[in-house]
């Protein structure tokens, strides 16, 4: 799961242009990263491409933190094995 986490954080840092700001699993996508709905859609598209999965049933309101995102994607990857 660590590899998944590292890949997600790398994508988030690039998408939100975060250079020196520390982000962690507990970082809130809206509060800490100021992500709006368009940012979230773009992030989902990047994650789908990175992990070769479809996240069309993901509810943005349920994904508050990076940890939520890691858990969700990990579960989706397990389903697709």
N, CA, C and O atoms as a CHARMM CRD file, in Angstrom:
* protein
*
  324
    1    1 UNK  N      0.82500  -1.19700   0.00000 PROA 1      0.00000
    2    1 UNK  CA     0.00000   0.00000   0.00000 PROA 1      0.00000
    3    1 UNK  C      0.87000   1.26100   0.00000 PROA 1      0.00000
    4    1 UNK  O      0.42300   2.32200  -0.43500 PROA 1      0.00000
    5    2 UNK  N      2.08400   1.15000   0.47700 PROA 2      0.00000
    6    2 UNK  CA     2.97500   2.31100   0.51300 PROA 2      0.00000
    7    2 UNK  C      3.25700   2.83100  -0.89800 PROA 2      0.00000
    8    2 UNK  O      3.29800   4.04100  -1.12100 PROA 2      0.00000
    9    3 UNK  N      3.44800   1.92500  -1.83500 PROA 3      0.00000
   10    3 UNK  CA     3.69700   2.32100  -3.21500 PROA 3      0.00000
   11    3 UNK  C      2.50400   3.10000  -3.77400 PROA 3      0.00000
   12    3 UNK  O      2.68400   4.09500  -4.47600 PROA 3      0.00000
   13    4 UNK  N      1.30700   2.65200  -3.46800 PROA 4      0.00000
   14    4 UNK  CA     0.09400   3.34400  -3.91200 PROA 4      0.00000
   15    4 UNK  C      0.05900   4.74400  -3.31200 PROA 4      0.00000
   16    4 UNK  O     -0.22400   5.71900  -4.00800 PROA 4      0.00000
   17    5 UNK  N      0.34400   4.83400  -2.04400 PROA 5      0.00000
   18    5 UNK  CA     0.35400   6.11900  -1.34700 PROA 5      0.00000
   19    5 UNK  C      1.36500   7.07400  -1.97800 PROA 5      0.00000
   20    5 UNK  O      1.04400   8.23300  -2.24500 PROA 5      0.00000
   21    6 UNK  N      2.56600   6.59800  -2.21300 PROA 6      0.00000
   22    6 UNK  CA     3.61000   7.44100  -2.80900 PROA 6      0.00000
   23    6 UNK  C      3.20200   7.93900  -4.19200 PROA 6      0.00000
   24    6 UNK  O      3.43000   9.09900  -4.53500 PROA 6      0.00000
   25    7 UNK  N      2.60600   7.06700  -4.96800 PROA 7      0.00000
   26    7 UNK  CA     2.17300   7.45000  -6.32100 PROA 7      0.00000
   27    7 UNK  C      1.06000   8.49500  -6.26800 PROA 7      0.00000
   28    7 UNK  O      1.06000   9.44500  -7.05100 PROA 7      0.00000
   29    8 UNK  N      0.12200   8.32300  -5.35400 PROA 8      0.00000
   30    8 UNK  CA    -0.97500   9.28300  -5.21700 PROA 8      0.00000
   31    8 UNK  C     -0.44300  10.64000  -4.76400 PROA 8      0.00000
   32    8 UNK  O     -0.82800  11.67300  -5.31200 PROA 8      0.00000
   33    9 UNK  N      0.42700  10.64000  -3.78000 PROA 9      0.00000
   34    9 UNK  CA     0.98300  11.90200  -3.28300 PROA 9      0.00000
   35    9 UNK  C      1.78600  12.60500  -4.37500 PROA 9      0.00000
   36    9 UNK  O      1.72600  13.82900  -4.49400 PROA 9      0.00000
   37   10 UNK  N      2.52100  11.85700  -5.15800 PROA 10     0.00000
   38   10 UNK  CA     3.28400  12.44800  -6.26300 PROA 10     0.00000
   39   10 UNK  C      2.34300  13.13100  -7.25900 PROA 10     0.00000
   40   10 UNK  O      2.61800  14.24200  -7.71200 PROA 10     0.00000
   41   11 UNK  N      1.24400  12.47300  -7.59600 PROA 11     0.00000
   42   11 UNK  CA     0.26300  13.04700  -8.52700 PROA 11     0.00000
   43   11 UNK  C     -0.37200  14.29400  -7.92100 PROA 11     0.00000
   44   11 UNK  O     -0.53700  15.30300  -8.60600 PROA 11     0.00000
   45   12 UNK  N     -0.72500  14.23000  -6.64800 PROA 12     0.00000
   46   12 UNK  CA    -1.34400  15.38100  -5.98000 PROA 12     0.00000
   47   12 UNK  C     -0.38200  16.56200  -5.94700 PROA 12     0.00000
   48   12 UNK  O     -0.78200  17.69600  -6.21400 PROA 12     0.00000
   49   13 UNK  N      0.86900  16.30700  -5.62500 PROA 13     0.00000
   50   13 UNK  CA     1.85200  17.39900  -5.58800 PROA 13     0.00000
   51   13 UNK  C      1.99300  18.05700  -6.95700 PROA 13     0.00000
   52   13 UNK  O      2.09400  19.27900  -7.05900 PROA 13     0.00000
   53   14 UNK  N      1.99900  17.24900  -7.99700 PROA 14     0.00000
   54   14 UNK  CA     2.11600  17.80300  -9.34700 PROA 14     0.00000
   55   14 UNK  C      0.84000  18.54900  -9.74000 PROA 14     0.00000
   56   14 UNK  O      0.90800  19.66100 -10.26200 PROA 14     0.00000
   57   15 UNK  N     -0.31200  17.94400  -9.49300 PROA 15     0.00000
   58   15 UNK  CA    -1.59400  18.54100  -9.87700 PROA 15     0.00000
   59   15 UNK  C     -1.84200  19.87100  -9.16800 PROA 15     0.00000
   60   15 UNK  O     -2.33400  20.82100  -9.77600 PROA 15     0.00000
   61   16 UNK  N     -1.50300  19.93400  -7.88800 PROA 16     0.00000
   62   16 UNK  CA    -1.76700  21.13300  -7.10000 PROA 16     0.00000
   63   16 UNK  C     -0.54100  22.03700  -6.96900 PROA 16     0.00000
   64   16 UNK  O     -0.54400  23.00800  -6.21400 PROA 16     0.00000
   65   17 UNK  N      0.49900  21.69500  -7.72000 PROA 17     0.00000
   66   17 UNK  CA     1.73300  22.49300  -7.74600 PROA 17     0.00000
   67   17 UNK  C      2.27600  22.75000  -6.33600 PROA 17     0.00000
   68   17 UNK  O      2.55700  23.88400  -5.94700 PROA 17     0.00000
   69   18 UNK  N      2.41100  21.66300  -5.60100 PROA 18     0.00000
   70   18 UNK  CA     2.91500  21.73700  -4.23300 PROA 18     0.00000
   71   18 UNK  C      4.39900  21.40200  -4.26600 PROA 18     0.00000
   72   18 UNK  O      4.78300  20.29200  -4.63400 PROA 18     0.00000
   73   19 UNK  N      5.22000  22.35200  -3.88700 PROA 19     0.00000
   74   19 UNK  CA     6.66000  22.12900  -3.90500 PROA 19     0.00000
   75   19 UNK  C      7.19000  21.78900  -2.52700 PROA 19     0.00000
   76   19 UNK  O      7.63100  20.66400  -2.28700 PROA 19     0.00000
   77   20 UNK  N      7.15100  22.73300  -1.64100 PROA 20     0.00000
   78   20 UNK  CA     7.75900  22.54400  -0.33000 PROA 20     0.00000
   79   20 UNK  C      6.75700  22.22000   0.76400 PROA 20     0.00000
   80   20 UNK  O      7.14400  21.85000   1.87300 PROA 20     0.00000
   81   21 UNK  N      5.49800  22.35300   0.46700 PROA 21     0.00000
   82   21 UNK  CA     4.47400  22.10300   1.47600 PROA 21     0.00000
   83   21 UNK  C      4.38300  20.60600   1.76200 PROA 21     0.00000
   84   21 UNK  O      4.27300  19.78800   0.84900 PROA 21     0.00000
   85   22 UNK  N      4.43000  20.27400   3.03100 PROA 22     0.00000
   86   22 UNK  CA     4.29900  18.87300   3.41600 PROA 22     0.00000
   87   22 UNK  C      2.84300  18.45600   3.33500 PROA 22     0.00000
   88   22 UNK  O      1.95200  19.14200   3.83600 PROA 22     0.00000
   89   23 UNK  N      2.62400  17.33700   2.70700 PROA 23     0.00000
   90   23 UNK  CA     1.29600  16.75200   2.73400 PROA 23     0.00000
   91   23 UNK  C      1.43400  15.35200   3.30200 PROA 23     0.00000
   92   23 UNK  O      2.45600  14.68600   3.13700 PROA 23     0.00000
   93   24 UNK  N      0.38800  14.92900   3.96900 PROA 24     0.00000
   94   24 UNK  CA     0.41400  13.62200   4.61000 PROA 24     0.00000
   95   24 UNK  C     -0.89400  12.90500   4.32600 PROA 24     0.00000
   96   24 UNK  O     -1.78300  13.44500   3.66700 PROA 24     0.00000
   97   25 UNK  N     -0.99900  11.70700   4.82000 PROA 25     0.00000
   98   25 UNK  CA    -2.22200  10.93700   4.62600 PROA 25     0.00000
   99   25 UNK  C     -3.43100  11.62600   5.24000 PROA 25     0.00000
  100   25 UNK  O     -4.55700  11.44100   4.77800 PROA 25     0.00000
  101   26 UNK  N     -3.20300  12.41000   6.26700 PROA 26     0.00000
  102   26 UNK  CA    -4.32400  13.08600   6.92600 PROA 26     0.00000
  103   26 UNK  C     -4.67800  14.42300   6.27600 PROA 26     0.00000
  104   26 UNK  O     -5.64100  15.07000   6.68800 PROA 26     0.00000
  105   27 UNK  N     -3.91900  14.84300   5.27300 PROA 27     0.00000
  106   27 UNK  CA    -4.21100  16.12000   4.60800 PROA 27     0.00000
  107   27 UNK  C     -5.60600  16.09300   4.00500 PROA 27     0.00000
  108   27 UNK  O     -5.98700  15.14700   3.31600 PROA 27     0.00000
  109   28 UNK  N     -6.35500  17.14500   4.27700 PROA 28     0.00000
  110   28 UNK  CA    -7.71400  17.28900   3.76500 PROA 28     0.00000
  111   28 UNK  C     -7.65000  17.90800   2.36900 PROA 28     0.00000
  112   28 UNK  O     -7.01500  18.94300   2.16700 PROA 28     0.00000
  113   29 UNK  N     -8.31100  17.26800   1.41700 PROA 29     0.00000
  114   29 UNK  CA    -8.24200  17.74000   0.03300 PROA 29     0.00000
  115   29 UNK  C     -8.82800  19.13700  -0.13100 PROA 29     0.00000
  116   29 UNK  O     -8.29000  19.94900  -0.88300 PROA 29     0.00000
  117   30 UNK  N     -9.91200  19.42100   0.55700 PROA 30     0.00000
  118   30 UNK  CA   -10.54300  20.74100   0.42300 PROA 30     0.00000
  119   30 UNK  C     -9.86000  21.79000   1.28400 PROA 30     0.00000
  120   30 UNK  O     -9.50600  22.86400   0.79800 PROA 30     0.00000
  121   31 UNK  N     -9.67400  21.48300   2.55900 PROA 31     0.00000
  122   31 UNK  CA    -9.13900  22.48000   3.49100 PROA 31     0.00000
  123   31 UNK  C     -7.65000  22.73300   3.29400 PROA 31     0.00000
  124   31 UNK  O     -7.22000  23.88200   3.19400 PROA 31     0.00000
  125   32 UNK  N     -6.86700  21.66500   3.23900 PROA 32     0.00000
  126   32 UNK  CA    -5.41200  21.82200   3.17200 PROA 32     0.00000
  127   32 UNK  C     -4.90700  22.12100   1.76400 PROA 32     0.00000
  128   32 UNK  O     -3.94300  22.86500   1.58700 PROA 32     0.00000
  129   33 UNK  N     -5.56300  21.53800   0.77000 PROA 33     0.00000
  130   33 UNK  CA    -5.09900  21.70300  -0.60900 PROA 33     0.00000
  131   33 UNK  C     -5.98200  22.63600  -1.42900 PROA 33     0.00000
  132   33 UNK  O     -5.69500  22.89600  -2.59800 PROA 33     0.00000
  133   34 UNK  N     -7.05300  23.13800  -0.82500 PROA 34     0.00000
  134   34 UNK  CA    -8.00600  24.03200  -1.48800 PROA 34     0.00000
  135   34 UNK  C     -8.52200  23.45500  -2.81100 PROA 34     0.00000
  136   34 UNK  O     -8.65700  24.17400  -3.80100 PROA 34     0.00000
  137   35 UNK  N     -8.80400  22.16100  -2.81300 PROA 35     0.00000
  138   35 UNK  CA    -9.31100  21.50100  -4.01800 PROA 35     0.00000
  139   35 UNK  C    -10.79400  21.80900  -4.19200 PROA 35     0.00000
  140   35 UNK  O    -11.58500  21.67000  -3.25900 PROA 35     0.00000
  141   36 UNK  N    -11.15500  22.22600  -5.39800 PROA 36     0.00000
  142   36 UNK  CA   -12.56900  22.41800  -5.70300 PROA 36     0.00000
  143   36 UNK  C    -13.04800  21.23600  -6.54500 PROA 36     0.00000
  144   36 UNK  O    -12.28900  20.29700  -6.78400 PROA 36     0.00000
  145   37 UNK  N    -14.28800  21.28000  -6.99000 PROA 37     0.00000
  146   37 UNK  CA   -14.84800  20.13700  -7.71400 PROA 37     0.00000
  147   37 UNK  C    -14.11900  19.87400  -9.03100 PROA 37     0.00000
  148   37 UNK  O    -13.94800  18.71800  -9.41800 PROA 37     0.00000
  149   38 UNK  N    -13.69100  20.91400  -9.71700 PROA 38     0.00000
  150   38 UNK  CA   -12.94400  20.72500 -10.96300 PROA 38     0.00000
  151   38 UNK  C    -11.57900  20.08700 -10.68400 PROA 38     0.00000
  152   38 UNK  O    -11.14200  19.20200 -11.42000 PROA 38     0.00000
  153   39 UNK  N    -10.91700  20.53400  -9.63200 PROA 39     0.00000
  154   39 UNK  CA    -9.64000  19.92600  -9.23800 PROA 39     0.00000
  155   39 UNK  C     -9.82400  18.43900  -8.96400 PROA 39     0.00000
  156   39 UNK  O     -8.99900  17.61400  -9.35800 PROA 39     0.00000
  157   40 UNK  N    -10.91300  18.11200  -8.28500 PROA 40     0.00000
  158   40 UNK  CA   -11.16700  16.72000  -7.93100 PROA 40     0.00000
  159   40 UNK  C    -11.38300  15.87600  -9.18500 PROA 40     0.00000
  160   40 UNK  O    -10.86700  14.76200  -9.27700 PROA 40     0.00000
  161   41 UNK  N    -12.13500  16.39300 -10.14100 PROA 41     0.00000
  162   41 UNK  CA   -12.37800  15.65900 -11.39100 PROA 41     0.00000
  163   41 UNK  C    -11.06700  15.43200 -12.13700 PROA 41     0.00000
  164   41 UNK  O    -10.81300  14.33500 -12.63500 PROA 41     0.00000
  165   42 UNK  N    -10.24500  16.45900 -12.21400 PROA 42     0.00000
  166   42 UNK  CA    -8.94600  16.32000 -12.88100 PROA 42     0.00000
  167   42 UNK  C     -8.06300  15.30700 -12.15800 PROA 42     0.00000
  168   42 UNK  O     -7.37400  14.50800 -12.79200 PROA 42     0.00000
  169   43 UNK  N     -8.09100  15.34700 -10.83900 PROA 43     0.00000
  170   43 UNK  CA    -7.31000  14.40100 -10.05000 PROA 43     0.00000
  171   43 UNK  C     -7.77800  12.97100 -10.30600 PROA 43     0.00000
  172   43 UNK  O     -6.95600  12.06800 -10.46400 PROA 43     0.00000
  173   44 UNK  N     -9.07600  12.76300 -10.34700 PROA 44     0.00000
  174   44 UNK  CA    -9.62800  11.42800 -10.60800 PROA 44     0.00000
  175   44 UNK  C     -9.16400  10.92100 -11.97300 PROA 44     0.00000
  176   44 UNK  O     -8.79500   9.75500 -12.11300 PROA 44     0.00000
  177   45 UNK  N     -9.18400  11.78400 -12.95800 PROA 45     0.00000
  178   45 UNK  CA    -8.74400  11.38200 -14.30100 PROA 45     0.00000
  179   45 UNK  C     -7.27000  10.96400 -14.29000 PROA 45     0.00000
  180   45 UNK  O     -6.89900   9.97500 -14.92200 PROA 45     0.00000
  181   46 UNK  N     -6.44600  11.70500 -13.58600 PROA 46     0.00000
  182   46 UNK  CA    -5.02300  11.36500 -13.48900 PROA 46     0.00000
  183   46 UNK  C     -4.81800  10.04200 -12.75100 PROA 46     0.00000
  184   46 UNK  O     -3.97600   9.23100 -13.13800 PROA 46     0.00000
  185   47 UNK  N     -5.58700   9.83600 -11.69600 PROA 47     0.00000
  186   47 UNK  CA    -5.47000   8.59100 -10.93100 PROA 47     0.00000
  187   47 UNK  C     -5.95100   7.39400 -11.74000 PROA 47     0.00000
  188   47 UNK  O     -5.36100   6.31600 -11.66400 PROA 47     0.00000
  189   48 UNK  N     -7.00900   7.57300 -12.50800 PROA 48     0.00000
  190   48 UNK  CA    -7.48800   6.49000 -13.37000 PROA 48     0.00000
  191   48 UNK  C     -6.40900   6.08500 -14.36800 PROA 48     0.00000
  192   48 UNK  O     -6.18500   4.90100 -14.61800 PROA 48     0.00000
  193   49 UNK  N     -5.75900   7.07100 -14.92200 PROA 49     0.00000
  194   49 UNK  CA    -4.69000   6.79900 -15.88300 PROA 49     0.00000
  195   49 UNK  C     -3.49600   6.12000 -15.20400 PROA 49     0.00000
  196   49 UNK  O     -2.94800   5.14900 -15.72500 PROA 49     0.00000
  197   50 UNK  N     -3.10800   6.63000 -14.06000 PROA 50     0.00000
  198   50 UNK  CA    -1.95200   6.08900 -13.33700 PROA 50     0.00000
  199   50 UNK  C     -2.15200   4.63200 -12.93100 PROA 50     0.00000
  200   50 UNK  O     -1.24100   3.81500 -13.06300 PROA 50     0.00000
  201   51 UNK  N     -3.34300   4.31200 -12.44000 PROA 51     0.00000
  202   51 UNK  CA    -3.59300   2.98100 -11.89700 PROA 51     0.00000
  203   51 UNK  C     -4.37500   2.07600 -12.84900 PROA 51     0.00000
  204   51 UNK  O     -4.65900   0.92200 -12.53000 PROA 51     0.00000
  205   52 UNK  N     -4.71700   2.61000 -14.01500 PROA 52     0.00000
  206   52 UNK  CA    -5.44800   1.84400 -15.02400 PROA 52     0.00000
  207   52 UNK  C     -6.73900   1.23900 -14.45700 PROA 52     0.00000
  208   52 UNK  O     -7.02100   0.05200 -14.62300 PROA 52     0.00000
  209   53 UNK  N     -7.50500   2.09500 -13.78700 PROA 53     0.00000
  210   53 UNK  CA    -8.79100   1.69700 -13.22100 PROA 53     0.00000
  211   53 UNK  C     -9.81900   2.77800 -13.53500 PROA 53     0.00000
  212   53 UNK  O     -9.46600   3.89100 -13.92600 PROA 53     0.00000
  213   54 UNK  N    -11.09000   2.43900 -13.36000 PROA 54     0.00000
  214   54 UNK  CA   -12.16500   3.41600 -13.52300 PROA 54     0.00000
  215   54 UNK  C    -12.72500   3.75400 -12.15200 PROA 54     0.00000
  216   54 UNK  O    -13.02100   2.87000 -11.34900 PROA 54     0.00000
  217   55 UNK  N    -12.86400   5.03900 -11.90300 PROA 55     0.00000
  218   55 UNK  CA   -13.34200   5.50400 -10.60400 PROA 55     0.00000
  219   55 UNK  C    -14.66600   6.24500 -10.74100 PROA 55     0.00000
  220   55 UNK  O    -14.93800   7.18200  -9.98900 PROA 55     0.00000
  221   56 UNK  N    -15.48400   5.82700 -11.69600 PROA 56     0.00000
  222   56 UNK  CA   -16.72900   6.53900 -11.98200 PROA 56     0.00000
  223   56 UNK  C    -17.73300   6.49400 -10.83900 PROA 56     0.00000
  224   56 UNK  O    -18.60400   7.35900 -10.76000 PROA 56     0.00000
  225   57 UNK  N    -17.63500   5.52000  -9.96300 PROA 57     0.00000
  226   57 UNK  CA   -18.59300   5.42900  -8.86200 PROA 57     0.00000
  227   57 UNK  C    -18.08100   6.06700  -7.57100 PROA 57     0.00000
  228   57 UNK  O    -18.72100   5.95300  -6.52600 PROA 57     0.00000
  229   58 UNK  N    -16.93700   6.73500  -7.64100 PROA 58     0.00000
  230   58 UNK  CA   -16.38600   7.39600  -6.46000 PROA 58     0.00000
  231   58 UNK  C    -17.20300   8.64100  -6.13500 PROA 58     0.00000
  232   58 UNK  O    -17.46900   9.46600  -7.01000 PROA 58     0.00000
  233   59 UNK  N    -17.59400   8.76900  -4.88500 PROA 59     0.00000
  234   59 UNK  CA   -18.33800   9.93600  -4.43000 PROA 59     0.00000
  235   59 UNK  C    -17.35200  10.94000  -3.83400 PROA 59     0.00000
  236   59 UNK  O    -16.74800  10.66600  -2.79800 PROA 59     0.00000
  237   60 UNK  N    -17.18200  12.09900  -4.47300 PROA 60     0.00000
  238   60 UNK  CA   -16.21600  13.08900  -3.97700 PROA 60     0.00000
  239   60 UNK  C    -16.47000  13.52300  -2.53500 PROA 60     0.00000
  240   60 UNK  O    -15.53300  13.88800  -1.82400 PROA 60     0.00000
  241   61 UNK  N    -17.71500  13.48700  -2.10400 PROA 61     0.00000
  242   61 UNK  CA   -18.03300  13.89600  -0.73400 PROA 61     0.00000
  243   61 UNK  C    -17.50900  12.90600   0.30000 PROA 61     0.00000
  244   61 UNK  O    -17.31500  13.26700   1.46100 PROA 61     0.00000
  245   62 UNK  N    -17.27800  11.66400  -0.11100 PROA 62     0.00000
  246   62 UNK  CA   -16.76700  10.64600   0.80400 PROA 62     0.00000
  247   62 UNK  C    -15.24400  10.67100   0.89500 PROA 62     0.00000
  248   62 UNK  O    -14.66800  10.11900   1.83300 PROA 62     0.00000
  249   63 UNK  N    -14.60000  11.30100  -0.06100 PROA 63     0.00000
  250   63 UNK  CA   -13.13700  11.33600  -0.10500 PROA 63     0.00000
  251   63 UNK  C    -12.67100  12.67100   0.46000 PROA 63     0.00000
  252   63 UNK  O    -12.54700  13.65900  -0.26400 PROA 63     0.00000
  253   64 UNK  N    -12.42300  12.68300   1.73700 PROA 64     0.00000
  254   64 UNK  CA   -12.02900  13.91900   2.41900 PROA 64     0.00000
  255   64 UNK  C    -10.51300  14.07700   2.49900 PROA 64     0.00000
  256   64 UNK  O     -9.98600  15.17900   2.34900 PROA 64     0.00000
  257   65 UNK  N     -9.82500  12.97100   2.73600 PROA 65     0.00000
  258   65 UNK  CA    -8.37800  13.04300   2.96300 PROA 65     0.00000
  259   65 UNK  C     -7.63100  12.18500   1.95000 PROA 65     0.00000
  260   65 UNK  O     -8.22700  11.40300   1.20900 PROA 65     0.00000
  261   66 UNK  N     -6.33800  12.34700   1.93900 PROA 66     0.00000
  262   66 UNK  CA    -5.50400  11.51800   1.07600 PROA 66     0.00000
  263   66 UNK  C     -5.60400  10.06000   1.51100 PROA 66     0.00000
  264   66 UNK  O     -5.57200   9.15900   0.67300 PROA 66     0.00000
  265   67 UNK  N     -5.72600   9.82400   2.81100 PROA 67     0.00000
  266   67 UNK  CA    -5.89100   8.45000   3.30100 PROA 67     0.00000
  267   67 UNK  C     -7.15300   7.81500   2.72400 PROA 67     0.00000
  268   67 UNK  O     -7.13100   6.65000   2.32900 PROA 67     0.00000
  269   68 UNK  N     -8.25500   8.56800   2.67100 PROA 68     0.00000
  270   68 UNK  CA    -9.48400   8.05100   2.06100 PROA 68     0.00000
  271   68 UNK  C     -9.24200   7.64900   0.61400 PROA 68     0.00000
  272   68 UNK  O     -9.73000   6.61800   0.15200 PROA 68     0.00000
  273   69 UNK  N     -8.49400   8.46500  -0.08400 PROA 69     0.00000
  274   69 UNK  CA    -8.18300   8.20900  -1.48700 PROA 69     0.00000
  275   69 UNK  C     -7.32600   6.95500  -1.64100 PROA 69     0.00000
  276   69 UNK  O     -7.58500   6.12600  -2.51300 PROA 69     0.00000
  277   70 UNK  N     -6.31500   6.81700  -0.80200 PROA 70     0.00000
  278   70 UNK  CA    -5.44000   5.64100  -0.83700 PROA 70     0.00000
  279   70 UNK  C     -6.25100   4.37400  -0.56000 PROA 70     0.00000
  280   70 UNK  O     -6.10000   3.37100  -1.25800 PROA 70     0.00000
  281   71 UNK  N     -7.09300   4.42100   0.44200 PROA 71     0.00000
  282   71 UNK  CA    -7.91200   3.26200   0.79700 PROA 71     0.00000
  283   71 UNK  C     -8.85600   2.89500  -0.33900 PROA 71     0.00000
  284   71 UNK  O     -8.99000   1.72300  -0.69200 PROA 71     0.00000
  285   72 UNK  N     -9.50100   3.89400  -0.90300 PROA 72     0.00000
  286   72 UNK  CA   -10.45000   3.64400  -1.98900 PROA 72     0.00000
  287   72 UNK  C     -9.75300   3.00600  -3.19200 PROA 72     0.00000
  288   72 UNK  O    -10.23300   2.01100  -3.73600 PROA 72     0.00000
  289   73 UNK  N     -8.63600   3.57500  -3.59900 PROA 73     0.00000
  290   73 UNK  CA    -7.92200   3.05000  -4.76600 PROA 73     0.00000
  291   73 UNK  C     -7.36100   1.65800  -4.47300 PROA 73     0.00000
  292   73 UNK  O     -7.39500   0.78900  -5.34400 PROA 73     0.00000
  293   74 UNK  N     -6.85500   1.43800  -3.28600 PROA 74     0.00000
  294   74 UNK  CA    -6.35600   0.10900  -2.91000 PROA 74     0.00000
  295   74 UNK  C     -7.46300  -0.93400  -3.02300 PROA 74     0.00000
  296   74 UNK  O     -7.24300  -2.03100  -3.53500 PROA 74     0.00000
  297   75 UNK  N     -8.64500  -0.58600  -2.54600 PROA 75     0.00000
  298   75 UNK  CA    -9.78200  -1.50700  -2.63100 PROA 75     0.00000
  299   75 UNK  C    -10.19100  -1.76600  -4.07900 PROA 75     0.00000
  300   75 UNK  O    -10.52500  -2.89500  -4.43900 PROA 75     0.00000
  301   76 UNK  N    -10.16500  -0.73500  -4.89800 PROA 76     0.00000
  302   76 UNK  CA   -10.50600  -0.90200  -6.31300 PROA 76     0.00000
  303   76 UNK  C     -9.49100  -1.79400  -7.02400 PROA 76     0.00000
  304   76 UNK  O     -9.85900  -2.62000  -7.85900 PROA 76     0.00000
  305   77 UNK  N     -8.23600  -1.62600  -6.69300 PROA 77     0.00000
  306   77 UNK  CA    -7.19700  -2.45800  -7.31100 PROA 77     0.00000
  307   77 UNK  C     -7.35200  -3.91900  -6.90200 PROA 77     0.00000
  308   77 UNK  O     -7.11200  -4.81800  -7.70900 PROA 77     0.00000
  309   78 UNK  N     -7.74700  -4.16000  -5.66800 PROA 78     0.00000
  310   78 UNK  CA    -7.98000  -5.53100  -5.20700 PROA 78     0.00000
  311   78 UNK  C     -9.14400  -6.16400  -5.95600 PROA 78     0.00000
  312   78 UNK  O     -9.09900  -7.34700  -6.29400 PROA 78     0.00000
  313   79 UNK  N    -10.18200  -5.38400  -6.21600 PROA 79     0.00000
  314   79 UNK  CA   -11.34800  -5.88400  -6.95500 PROA 79     0.00000
  315   79 UNK  C    -10.98100  -6.29000  -8.37200 PROA 79     0.00000
  316   79 UNK  O    -11.53400  -7.24500  -8.91800 PROA 79     0.00000
  317   80 UNK  N    -10.05200  -5.56300  -8.95900 PROA 80     0.00000
  318   80 UNK  CA    -9.70100  -5.77000 -10.36600 PROA 80     0.00000
  319   80 UNK  C     -8.65300  -6.85200 -10.58800 PROA 80     0.00000
  320   80 UNK  O     -8.27700  -7.11800 -11.72900 PROA 80     0.00000
  321   81 UNK  N     -8.18400  -7.46900  -9.53300 PROA 81     0.00000
  322   81 UNK  CA    -7.17300  -8.52900  -9.68900 PROA 81     0.00000
  323   81 UNK  C     -7.78600  -9.79100 -10.21200 PROA 81     0.00000
  324   81 UNK  O     -7.08500 -10.78500 -10.40400 PROA 81     0.00000
